[in-house]
Amino acid sequence: MSKPMIPPEVMKAMKDVKHKIVVLSGKGGVGKTTVATNLAMSFAKRDFKAGVLDVDIYGPNVPKLLGLEGQHPTAEGEMINPIIGPLGTKVMSMAFLLRNMDDAVAWRGPLVAKAITQFLGNVQWGKLDVLVVDLPPGTGDEILSILQSIPDIDGVVIVSTPQEVAVMDARRAIRLVKKMEVPVLGIVENMAEFLCPNCGESYNIFGSGGAKQASEEYGVDVLGTLPLDPRIVQLSDEGNPFVISDPDSKAAKDFEKLVDNIAEKTGIK
């Protein structure tokens, strides 16, 4: 597939960003944004300069998960200063430009594409070791525009649950990314098991093995599996990334193994 020319302002703004990791899911509700935000926080914990770009224009949830609701960026000329999040991360989201977090963005495609270009090219990203980009769910035009607009993407992380319908959409996402000739780093299987806090038993509420089967079919790796943990929901609602607030939990330890795999594949060190 032929690639359109990336705007010069995007190339300029991205020139000091060493690594760009895109997080995508074929459908909503699988924990994509939770994975994206905690991925950036994990790199920041390892003393990397990290950023998060939320390009889910219609459903921007990154500020909520990072405890940054209600903040608004400042500008210097045509350039926007990102919001500084936990551990010094640089964060940009459509939510920062809304008067009210509950406001709906009713934009057509051209306006969305313009906003994405501005988030990439008119934000003072500066020097970053890694920028994590949280995409909208699905495989529509927005996804194509974003993947075509980011220079030198290290790869895409596909997030799915074991549920068959989620894995089906993950397959579509993998096919799309491969068609765009962007590397697929692998699949994250979220909500893989529920550990009962009372009895200690493990339950596969959403089934099992779906992500592994999809990975084998398409020749990509399973980067890691994460449990279904009510504590993650609570911390996310409070704006506290679980890798920071609950580092000794099974979920956080599993997540760090996942980050190790991504770091190895991308050469982030």
Secondary structure, 3 states (H helix, E strand, C coil): CCCCCCCHHHHHHHCCEEEEEEEECCCCCCCHHHHHHHHHHHHHHCCCCEEEEECCCCCCCHHHHCCCCCCCCCEECCEECCEECHHHCEEEEHHHHCCCCCCCCCCCHHHHHHHHHHHHHCECCCCEEEEEEECCCCCCHHHHHHHHHCCCCCEEEEEECCCHHHHHHHHHHHHHHHHCCCCEEEEEECCCCEECCCCCCEECCCCCCHHHHHHHHHCCCEEEECCECHHHHHHHHCCCCHHHHCCCCHHHHHHHHHHHHHHHHHCCC
